[in-house]
């Protein structure tokens, strides 16, 4: 029996929300800390998040950002739990993890966004997206020094 679009969207949204805690549990079970944990986070964003986005039918962009927000909030919450960051650093750490996670996982949602457009609109939206991605990367570099 095939799955309808509504069920696929619900499944994708549930998987997107569950990604943050799942990534943290898997990272802890593998004893990943510090740079290995960060590498695992980036690996997860680049390879696992796009698969969840592919499951979604109509709400791909929402699923994408929910997955990144879940991962980001899990990392920030865990850092606060172990007192790795101060309360003054919450906003900058949250922005950095959200921006980098969004940039690493962006090819699949952007492809799904641009595919149905005309070539002219693809060019306009593609250039705007590249500029927005460059601005995000510049902001991350500025914050991290």
C-alpha positions as CSV (number, residue, x, y, z in Angstrom):
1,X,0.0,0.0,0.0
2,X,1.6,3.3,-1.1
3,X,2.0,6.1,1.4
4,X,0.1,9.3,0.7
5,X,1.7,12.8,0.7
6,X,0.2,13.8,4.1
7,X,1.7,10.7,5.8
8,X,5.1,11.3,4.2
9,X,5.1,14.9,5.4
10,X,4.2,13.9,8.9
11,X,6.8,11.3,8.9
12,X,9.4,13.7,7.6
13,X,8.5,16.4,10.2
14,X,8.7,13.8,13.0
15,X,12.1,12.6,11.7
16,X,13.3,16.2,11.5
17,X,12.3,17.0,15.1
18,X,13.9,13.7,16.3
19,X,17.2,14.3,14.6
20,X,18.7,16.6,17.3
21,X,18.2,14.2,20.2
22,X,19.2,11.2,18.0
23,X,22.4,12.9,16.9
24,X,23.3,13.6,20.5
25,X,22.6,10.1,21.6
26,X,24.6,8.5,18.8
27,X,27.4,11.0,19.4
28,X,27.5,10.2,23.1
29,X,27.3,6.4,22.5
30,X,30.3,6.7,20.2
31,X,32.2,8.8,22.9
32,X,32.6,11.8,20.5
33,X,33.6,15.0,22.2
34,X,35.1,18.3,21.2
35,X,36.3,18.4,17.6
36,X,35.1,14.8,16.8
37,X,31.6,15.8,18.0
38,X,31.7,18.9,15.8
39,X,32.8,16.8,12.9
40,X,30.0,14.3,13.5
41,X,27.5,17.3,13.7
42,X,28.7,18.6,10.3
43,X,28.7,15.1,8.8
44,X,25.1,14.6,10.0
45,X,24.0,17.9,8.5
46,X,25.6,17.2,5.2
47,X,24.4,13.5,4.8
48,X,21.5,12.7,7.1
49,X,19.4,15.9,6.9
50,X,19.0,15.7,3.1
51,X,17.6,12.2,3.3
52,X,14.9,13.4,5.6
53,X,14.1,16.3,3.3
54,X,13.7,13.8,0.4
55,X,11.0,12.0,2.4
56,X,9.0,15.1,2.6
57,X,6.7,16.0,-0.3
58,X,5.2,19.5,0.1
59,X,6.9,20.8,3.2
60,X,10.6,20.4,2.3
61,X,11.8,23.8,3.4
62,X,9.9,23.5,6.7
63,X,11.3,20.0,7.3
64,X,14.8,21.2,6.5
65,X,14.7,24.1,8.9
66,X,13.0,22.0,11.6
67,X,15.8,19.5,11.3
68,X,18.5,22.1,11.6
69,X,16.8,23.8,14.5
70,X,16.4,20.5,16.3
71,X,20.1,19.8,15.8
72,X,21.1,23.3,16.8
73,X,19.0,23.4,20.0
74,X,20.2,20.0,21.0
75,X,23.9,21.1,20.7
76,X,23.3,24.4,22.5
77,X,21.2,22.6,25.3
78,X,23.9,20.0,25.7
79,X,26.6,22.7,25.9
80,X,24.6,24.5,28.5
81,X,24.1,21.3,30.5
82,X,27.9,20.6,30.7
83,X,28.6,24.3,31.1
84,X,30.8,24.5,28.0
85,X,29.3,27.8,27.1
86,X,28.3,30.8,29.1
87,X,24.7,32.2,28.9
88,X,26.1,35.3,27.1
89,X,27.3,33.0,24.2
90,X,24.0,31.3,23.6
91,X,22.9,33.6,20.7
92,X,26.3,33.4,18.8
93,X,26.6,29.7,19.3
94,X,23.1,29.1,18.2
95,X,23.5,31.3,15.1
96,X,26.8,29.6,14.1
97,X,25.4,26.1,14.4
98,X,22.2,27.0,12.6
99,X,24.1,28.8,9.8
100,X,26.7,26.1,9.2
101,X,24.1,23.4,9.4
102,X,21.9,25.2,6.9
103,X,24.8,25.8,4.5
104,X,26.0,22.2,4.7
105,X,22.5,20.7,4.1
106,X,21.3,23.2,1.6
107,X,21.9,21.5,-1.8
108,X,18.9,19.2,-1.6
109,X,16.3,21.7,-0.5
110,X,17.6,24.3,-3.0
111,X,17.5,21.8,-5.8
112,X,13.9,21.0,-4.9
113,X,13.1,24.7,-4.8
114,X,14.7,25.5,-8.1
115,X,13.7,22.5,-10.1
116,X,10.1,23.5,-11.1
117,X,11.1,27.1,-11.9
118,X,11.8,28.6,-15.3
119,X,15.5,29.1,-16.3
120,X,15.2,32.9,-15.7
121,X,13.7,32.5,-12.3
122,X,16.3,29.8,-11.4
123,X,19.0,32.3,-12.2
124,X,17.5,35.0,-10.1
125,X,16.7,32.8,-7.1
126,X,20.0,31.0,-7.4
127,X,22.0,34.2,-7.4
128,X,20.0,35.5,-4.4
129,X,20.6,32.2,-2.6
130,X,24.3,32.4,-3.3
131,X,24.4,35.9,-1.9
132,X,22.5,34.9,1.2
133,X,24.8,31.9,1.7
134,X,27.8,34.2,1.3
135,X,26.4,36.6,3.8
136,X,25.8,33.7,6.3
137,X,29.3,32.5,5.8
138,X,30.7,36.0,6.3
139,X,28.7,36.4,9.5
140,X,30.0,33.0,10.8
141,X,33.6,34.0,10.0
142,X,33.1,37.4,11.6
143,X,31.7,35.9,14.8
144,X,34.3,33.1,15.1
145,X,37.2,35.4,14.3
